[in-house]
Amino acid sequence: MSPAVPPRALVLAGRGRYGDPWHDHAATSHRVALELTAAGLDVDVRSTFPDALTGLTPAHLLVVNAGRGTADDDDATWLPLHERVRDHAAAGGPVLALHQAANTFGDSPWWEHVVGGRWVEGTSWHPPQSVTAFDVRTGHPLTDGLGPLVVDDERYTDLVVAPDAHVLVTHEEGGATHPVVWVAPGGRAVYDALGHDVGSYGSAARAALLRREARWLLGLPVA
């Protein structure tokens, strides 16, 4: 009997149009790949090029670790990439959007609907990075038994979140509760605002959450 083929993940690392000066996408994508490999996945890391999603199928987990980047006049070149993301999600392909992915694909009319929210320029923000005890909601396989989530990370605040998203992790700021991890409507995408830098993954609970997200999206046991 031939050995089972491990589930596959494609990590899309921001560069160029979808890079930014605040995040080391190469370093964090490498760390994400290591964690997903430890979770039993076969991982491929690709930079954001128009043809980066060649070969992507609904059986793949698409992990987006990219930023908003810089605008230019070449929108038509990138439209096929946006369409591939849209079609992947529409076909039931799982999507995991990490940290600054709330602010990526600002030129896509579909991305916000795929992940169930987004960062809005002039409205969304974050306090200075600090060690924070995030509030974890139980009652979902991603968070049941996870334990305290204490992470040295940014706390994204005032994101726009779909009203029917399933919020799993929050923080308090300005007298209000702000979602930072949620399952998008439809249950085939997860947004996770943690992961500003590789130090975030030094938290065992944060790394475990990432592995759980990937396995759950692929229909695998999270433990």
C-alpha positions, -999 to 999 in steps of 0.1 A, spaced: 0 0 0 14 34 -10 18 60 18 -9 87 20 -2 119 2 0 148 28 -24 176 23 -9 206 5 -7 243 14 5 272 -8 18 302 12 16 334 -8 44 358 5 41 395 -2 66 412 -25 65 441 -50 30 453 -54 19 434 -24 49 440 -2 53 468 23 81 484 44 66 473 78 66 435 74 92 409 66 70 387 45 98 364 35 108 357 72 72 352 84 62 331 54 92 308 61 82 305 98 46 298 88 58 271 64 78 255 92 47 254 114 25 240 87 50 214 79 50 204 116 12 202 113 17 175 86 12 195 55 33 196 23 40 233 20 50 255 -10 60 292 -6 56 315 -35 60 353 -39 32 374 -52 35 373 -90 5 374 -113 9 337 -120 18 326 -85 -14 305 -81 -7 283 -111 -16 247 -102 -38 257 -72 -67 234 -67 -96 234 -43 -78 206 -23 -50 231 -15 -50 254 15 -42 289 3 -24 309 29 -21 347 22 7 364 40 10 396 20 4 434 24 -14 461 5 17 472 -13 20 500 -38 -6 510 -64 3 513 -100 -15 515 -134 -11 478 -141 -44 465 -126 -52 444 -156 -21 423 -151 -32 413 -116 -69 407 -124 -63 370 -132 -47 365 -97 -77 380 -80 -100 358 -101 -80 327 -91 -85 336 -55 -122 342 -60 -126 310 -79 -107 290 -54 -129 302 -26 -161 297 -47 -151 261 -54 -148 254 -17 -110 258 -15 -99 268 20 -82 301 26 -62 313 56 -55 350 57 -28 362 81 -22 395 98 -17 422 71 -37 401 47 -67 422 60 -51 450 40 -40 431 9 -56 429 -25 -71 464 -20 -75 463 -58 -97 431 -57 -135 434 -56 -138 399 -40 -112 396 -13 -132 412 15 -160 387 8 -136 358 8 -122 365 43 -153 382 58 -137 416 66 -108 439 59 -87 468 71 -100 502 61 -76 530 55 -83 559 78 -104 538 102 -85 507 111 -53 510 132 -33 494 160 -17 504 192 21 499 196 32 463 195 32 447 230 28 415 249 -9 410 251 -33 384 266 -59 380 239 -94 369 248 -102 334 234 -138 323 229 -145 286 233 -172 265 216 -152 259 184 -126 233 175 -100 260 167 -101 274 203 -114 246 225 -85 235 247 -61 261 232 -54 277 266 -42 313 273 -31 332 242 -4 356 252 15 370 222 40 398 216 22 412 186 2 441 172 -35 444 181 -55 453 150 -83 475 159 -115 488 142 -114 462 114 -146 458 94 -160 424 101 -189 407 84 -218 405 109 -222 368 104 -185 359 109 -178 335 137 -154 355 160 -130 334 180 -103 358 194 -107 394 205 -89 422 224 -102 452 243 -93 488 233 -110 521 239 -138 504 258 -148 482 229 -142 446 219 -122 441 186 -122 408 167 -88 396 155 -95 360 146 -127 348 129 -142 322 106 -156 339 76 -192 333 66 -194 300 48 -168 284 70 -141 279 44 -119 308 53 -102 320 85 -87 354 92 -60 356 118 -47 391 126 -17 378 146 18 373 131 33 407 127 68 392 128 85 359 135 85 367 173 47 362 173 53 325 166 75 322 197 42 319 216 34 282 218 -3 289 219 -1 313 189 18 287 169 -7 260 179 -35 282 168 -20 286 133 -16 248 130 -51 243 142 -65 267 116 -47 250 88 -57 215 98 -93 225 105 -97 242 71 -84 211 54 -109 189 73 -82 173 95 -83 167 133 -69 198 150 -52 180 179 
